[in-house]
Amino acid sequence: MPSNLHSKDLRTQGIVLHRTNYGETDRILNILTPEGKLSVMAKAVRRPGSKLAGGVEMFCLSDIVVHQGKSELGILTSAKMLTNYHNILSDLKRLEFASQALKSINKVTNDVADPEHFQLLKQVLAGLNDGMPIDVVKLWFDINFRKLSGEEYNFYTDIHGDKLKPDVNYRWNVAENAFEPYPDGLVGTNQIKLLRLMSTGSLAMVSRVKNIEKLIKNLVPPAGIEPALYP
């Protein structure tokens, strides 16, 4: 531990989920970290020249130090931006989805402090910032966000409990949360392989799949986080 840190200080990486103005110059922040979500007070952060301001912008990854005292609300004592996902701000659709992702994760982490949520959000912001097809990012987020929430999709058996077959076409059955055989279904072997990879692999790995934009067309709705699969 660096000598300038006290025993009650936590140094970690963080992504701001939500900001609330407090008083004339302060802000209360919800910050997602590998250790879970932290609620912290950023004192005087709205003052011109604040050393904290640059590290607590939305859509950025920062190195932060939080002093944890008797109160549940920590005190943010240092914030240094590591990565600025600024390209998200120049595309309305990406900005809207990134904002939805922040809200969704902020909501579920009120009850659960899972470090996997941090890795999930970090990959989503990087993918949106780097220009990955937005439908790919949306579907990957939906699949993995639901898995962390205990609502995992079934990509292995159909509504009858039979294993999915390579020579059968399928469509998604929302009520059963599984595929059902359907002669005119648009989902086949390659789409199912992609979905299985999405549920186990990183977003960067998924984005390298050949012809992914063609495959994804039959799997995602026009917009929104849920439901991700066409009925």
TAHU-V681543 format. One record per backbone hydrogen bond with DSSP energy under -1.0 kcal/mol. NH is the residue of the N-H (numbers start at 1). CO is the residue of the C=O. E is the energy in kcal/mol with one decimal. If there is no record, write none. Layout:
nh:NH co:CO e:E
nh:NH co:CO e:E
This chain:
nh:5 co:2 e:-1.9
nh:9 co:6 e:-1.9
nh:10 co:66 e:-2.8
nh:12 co:64 e:-2.2
nh:14 co:62 e:-2.4
nh:15 co:32 e:-2.0
nh:17 co:30 e:-3.4
nh:18 co:30 e:-1.3
nh:20 co:28 e:-2.3
nh:22 co:26 e:-2.4
nh:26 co:22 e:-1.5
nh:27 co:42 e:-1.3
nh:28 co:20 e:-3.0
nh:29 co:40 e:-2.9
nh:30 co:18 e:-2.4
nh:31 co:38 e:-3.0
nh:32 co:15 e:-3.0
nh:33 co:36 e:-2.1
nh:36 co:33 e:-1.7
nh:38 co:31 e:-3.1
nh:40 co:29 e:-2.5
nh:41 co:74 e:-3.1
nh:42 co:27 e:-3.3
nh:45 co:42 e:-1.1
nh:46 co:25 e:-2.9
nh:47 co:44 e:-1.4
nh:50 co:47 e:-1.8
nh:55 co:52 e:-1.4
nh:56 co:53 e:-1.4
nh:61 co:83 e:-2.9
nh:62 co:14 e:-2.4
nh:63 co:80 e:-3.2
nh:64 co:12 e:-3.1
nh:65 co:78 e:-2.2
nh:66 co:10 e:-2.6
nh:67 co:75 e:-3.2
nh:68 co:8 e:-2.8
nh:74 co:39 e:-2.2
nh:75 co:67 e:-2.4
nh:76 co:41 e:-2.5
nh:77 co:65 e:-2.5
nh:78 co:65 e:-1.3
nh:80 co:63 e:-2.8
nh:82 co:61 e:-3.4
nh:83 co:61 e:-2.2
nh:85 co:59 e:-1.9
nh:86 co:84 e:-1.7
nh:88 co:85 e:-1.3
nh:89 co:86 e:-1.1
nh:91 co:88 e:-1.4
nh:95 co:91 e:-2.6
nh:96 co:92 e:-2.7
nh:97 co:93 e:-2.1
nh:98 co:94 e:-2.6
nh:99 co:95 e:-2.3
nh:100 co:96 e:-2.0
nh:101 co:97 e:-2.5
nh:102 co:98 e:-2.2
nh:103 co:99 e:-2.2
nh:104 co:100 e:-2.6
nh:105 co:101 e:-2.4
nh:106 co:102 e:-2.6
nh:107 co:103 e:-2.0
nh:108 co:104 e:-2.1
nh:109 co:105 e:-2.0
nh:110 co:107 e:-1.1
nh:111 co:108 e:-1.2
nh:112 co:108 e:-1.2
nh:117 co:114 e:-1.7
nh:119 co:115 e:-1.4
nh:120 co:116 e:-2.3
nh:121 co:117 e:-2.5
nh:122 co:118 e:-2.5
nh:123 co:119 e:-2.0
nh:124 co:120 e:-2.0
nh:125 co:121 e:-2.6
nh:126 co:122 e:-1.9
nh:127 co:123 e:-2.6
nh:128 co:124 e:-2.5
nh:129 co:125 e:-2.3
nh:130 co:126 e:-2.2
nh:132 co:127 e:-2.3
nh:137 co:133 e:-1.8
nh:138 co:134 e:-2.7
nh:139 co:135 e:-2.2
nh:140 co:136 e:-2.4
nh:141 co:137 e:-2.5
nh:142 co:138 e:-2.7
nh:143 co:139 e:-2.6
nh:144 co:140 e:-2.1
nh:145 co:141 e:-3.2
nh:146 co:142 e:-2.2
nh:147 co:143 e:-1.5
nh:148 co:144 e:-1.9
nh:149 co:145 e:-1.2
nh:150 co:147 e:-1.4
nh:151 co:146 e:-3.3
nh:158 co:162 e:-3.0
nh:159 co:179 e:-1.9
nh:161 co:158 e:-2.2
nh:164 co:156 e:-2.1
nh:168 co:165 e:-1.2
nh:170 co:187 e:-2.4
nh:171 co:180 e:-2.0
nh:173 co:178 e:-2.7
nh:177 co:173 e:-1.2
nh:178 co:173 e:-1.5
nh:180 co:171 e:-2.7
nh:182 co:169 e:-2.6
nh:185 co:182 e:-2.4
nh:187 co:170 e:-1.9
nh:192 co:188 e:-2.2
nh:193 co:189 e:-2.4
nh:194 co:190 e:-1.9
nh:195 co:191 e:-2.4
nh:196 co:192 e:-2.3
nh:197 co:193 e:-2.1
nh:198 co:194 e:-2.5
nh:199 co:195 e:-1.6
nh:200 co:197 e:-1.0
nh:201 co:197 e:-3.5
nh:206 co:202 e:-2.2
nh:207 co:203 e:-2.3
nh:208 co:205 e:-1.1
nh:209 co:206 e:-1.9
nh:212 co:209 e:-1.2
nh:215 co:211 e:-2.0
nh:216 co:212 e:-2.4
nh:219 co:216 e:-2.1
nh:220 co:216 e:-1.1
